[in-house]
Amino acid sequence: MVPIAPNEFKMMNVDMDIKVLFSESNKKRVITVLINDDAPIISHEFTPPNYKTSELNEFVGDYFSPKLNTTYKTVIKNDTLTFTHARASNYAISAAKNELFLSNSGSFLFKRDANQQITGFRFSAGRVQNLWFKKLKKLTTHNNLYNL
């Protein structure tokens, strides 16, 4: 990229006209990407959430994918939400936005019902998009079973 104005840059050596503009709106930084005559892509600065351990507890539980017929468990490990699976490595996820968590393996968008209870999440990575995992509800019995 080369500067063409104080807050504007142009991509060089590409087959299309791409410009990147930096600005400010309501004391927040904004990046606008212009590609040819397409609609602008606008990204606004935001502060990622900083969940306390007590707030992460509502994400803890078992999540079942009917498509994969497998269950992943979320636990809090070292103040970080972590996925575990019997046949896979553990991996930590970190909050990017409210209900949106990221890891090296992909993104996890948690969903809530009308009562603000987490019902599951959609996982996306590469060609896998919006793979649904339903949060299992613990039964209130002594044998610690789960109910879909």
Contacts in CASP RR format, 6 or more apart in sequence:
PFRMAT RR
TARGET T0000
AUTHOR 0000-0000-0000
METHOD contacts of the structure
MODEL  1
MVPIAPNEFKMMNVDMDIKVLFSESNKKRVITVLINDDAPIISHEFTPPN
YKTSELNEFVGDYFSPKLNTTYKTVIKNDTLTFTHARASNYAISAAKNEL
FLSNSGSFLFKRDANQQITGFRFSAGRVQNLWFKKLKKLTTHNNLYNL
1 9 0 8 1.000
1 10 0 8 1.000
1 11 0 8 1.000
1 12 0 8 1.000
1 20 0 8 1.000
2 9 0 8 1.000
2 10 0 8 1.000
2 12 0 8 1.000
3 9 0 8 1.000
4 10 0 8 1.000
4 19 0 8 1.000
7 21 0 8 1.000
7 22 0 8 1.000
7 23 0 8 1.000
8 19 0 8 1.000
8 20 0 8 1.000
8 21 0 8 1.000
8 22 0 8 1.000
9 19 0 8 1.000
9 20 0 8 1.000
9 21 0 8 1.000
10 17 0 8 1.000
10 18 0 8 1.000
10 19 0 8 1.000
10 20 0 8 1.000
11 18 0 8 1.000
11 19 0 8 1.000
11 20 0 8 1.000
16 35 0 8 1.000
16 36 0 8 1.000
17 34 0 8 1.000
17 35 0 8 1.000
17 36 0 8 1.000
18 33 0 8 1.000
18 34 0 8 1.000
18 35 0 8 1.000
18 36 0 8 1.000
19 33 0 8 1.000
19 34 0 8 1.000
20 31 0 8 1.000
20 32 0 8 1.000
20 33 0 8 1.000
20 34 0 8 1.000
21 31 0 8 1.000
21 32 0 8 1.000
21 33 0 8 1.000
21 34 0 8 1.000
22 29 0 8 1.000
22 30 0 8 1.000
22 31 0 8 1.000
23 29 0 8 1.000
23 30 0 8 1.000
23 32 0 8 1.000
24 30 0 8 1.000
25 44 0 8 1.000
28 44 0 8 1.000
28 45 0 8 1.000
28 46 0 8 1.000
29 44 0 8 1.000
29 45 0 8 1.000
30 42 0 8 1.000
30 43 0 8 1.000
30 44 0 8 1.000
30 45 0 8 1.000
31 42 0 8 1.000
31 43 0 8 1.000
32 40 0 8 1.000
32 41 0 8 1.000
32 42 0 8 1.000
32 43 0 8 1.000
33 40 0 8 1.000
33 41 0 8 1.000
33 42 0 8 1.000
33 43 0 8 1.000
34 40 0 8 1.000
34 41 0 8 1.000
35 41 0 8 1.000
46 97 0 8 1.000
48 95 0 8 1.000
48 96 0 8 1.000
48 97 0 8 1.000
49 95 0 8 1.000
49 97 0 8 1.000
49 98 0 8 1.000
50 95 0 8 1.000
51 81 0 8 1.000
51 95 0 8 1.000
53 76 0 8 1.000
53 79 0 8 1.000
56 76 0 8 1.000
56 79 0 8 1.000
56 81 0 8 1.000
57 76 0 8 1.000
58 118 0 8 1.000
59 74 0 8 1.000
59 81 0 8 1.000
59 110 0 8 1.000
59 118 0 8 1.000
60 74 0 8 1.000
60 75 0 8 1.000
60 76 0 8 1.000
60 81 0 8 1.000
61 73 0 8 1.000
61 74 0 8 1.000
61 75 0 8 1.000
61 135 0 8 1.000
61 136 0 8 1.000
62 71 0 8 1.000
62 72 0 8 1.000
62 73 0 8 1.000
62 74 0 8 1.000
62 135 0 8 1.000
62 136 0 8 1.000
62 146 0 8 1.000
63 71 0 8 1.000
63 72 0 8 1.000
63 73 0 8 1.000
63 74 0 8 1.000
63 120 0 8 1.000
63 121 0 8 1.000
63 133 0 8 1.000
63 134 0 8 1.000
63 135 0 8 1.000
63 136 0 8 1.000
64 70 0 8 1.000
64 71 0 8 1.000
64 133 0 8 1.000
64 134 0 8 1.000
64 136 0 8 1.000
64 148 0 8 1.000
65 71 0 8 1.000
65 72 0 8 1.000
65 131 0 8 1.000
65 132 0 8 1.000
65 133 0 8 1.000
65 134 0 8 1.000
66 132 0 8 1.000
66 134 0 8 1.000
67 131 0 8 1.000
67 132 0 8 1.000
68 131 0 8 1.000
70 85 0 8 1.000
71 85 0 8 1.000
71 136 0 8 1.000
72 83 0 8 1.000
72 84 0 8 1.000
72 85 0 8 1.000
72 133 0 8 1.000
73 83 0 8 1.000
73 84 0 8 1.000
73 85 0 8 1.000
74 81 0 8 1.000
74 82 0 8 1.000
74 83 0 8 1.000
74 84 0 8 1.000
75 81 0 8 1.000
75 82 0 8 1.000
75 84 0 8 1.000
76 82 0 8 1.000
77 90 0 8 1.000
77 92 0 8 1.000
80 92 0 8 1.000
80 93 0 8 1.000
80 94 0 8 1.000
81 92 0 8 1.000
81 93 0 8 1.000
81 94 0 8 1.000
81 101 0 8 1.000
82 90 0 8 1.000
82 91 0 8 1.000
82 92 0 8 1.000
82 93 0 8 1.000
83 90 0 8 1.000
83 91 0 8 1.000
83 92 0 8 1.000
83 93 0 8 1.000
83 103 0 8 1.000
84 90 0 8 1.000
91 103 0 8 1.000
91 104 0 8 1.000
91 105 0 8 1.000
92 103 0 8 1.000
93 101 0 8 1.000
93 102 0 8 1.000
93 103 0 8 1.000
93 108 0 8 1.000
94 101 0 8 1.000
94 102 0 8 1.000
94 103 0 8 1.000
95 101 0 8 1.000
96 102 0 8 1.000
96 107 0 8 1.000
99 109 0 8 1.000
99 110 0 8 1.000
99 111 0 8 1.000
99 112 0 8 1.000
100 107 0 8 1.000
100 108 0 8 1.000
100 109 0 8 1.000
100 110 0 8 1.000
101 107 0 8 1.000
101 108 0 8 1.000
101 110 0 8 1.000
102 108 0 8 1.000
105 125 0 8 1.000
106 123 0 8 1.000
106 124 0 8 1.000
106 125 0 8 1.000
106 126 0 8 1.000
107 123 0 8 1.000
107 124 0 8 1.000
107 125 0 8 1.000
108 121 0 8 1.000
108 122 0 8 1.000
108 123 0 8 1.000
109 121 0 8 1.000
109 122 0 8 1.000
109 124 0 8 1.000
110 118 0 8 1.000
110 120 0 8 1.000
110 121 0 8 1.000
111 118 0 8 1.000
111 119 0 8 1.000
111 120 0 8 1.000
111 121 0 8 1.000
111 122 0 8 1.000
112 118 0 8 1.000
112 119 0 8 1.000
113 119 0 8 1.000
118 135 0 8 1.000
119 134 0 8 1.000
119 135 0 8 1.000
120 132 0 8 1.000
120 133 0 8 1.000
120 134 0 8 1.000
120 135 0 8 1.000
121 132 0 8 1.000
121 133 0 8 1.000
121 135 0 8 1.000
122 130 0 8 1.000
122 131 0 8 1.000
122 132 0 8 1.000
122 133 0 8 1.000
123 130 0 8 1.000
123 131 0 8 1.000
123 133 0 8 1.000
124 130 0 8 1.000
124 131 0 8 1.000
134 148 0 8 1.000
136 146 0 8 1.000
136 147 0 8 1.000
136 148 0 8 1.000
137 146 0 8 1.000
137 147 0 8 1.000
137 148 0 8 1.000
138 144 0 8 1.000
138 145 0 8 1.000
138 146 0 8 1.000
138 147 0 8 1.000
139 145 0 8 1.000
139 146 0 8 1.000
139 147 0 8 1.000
END
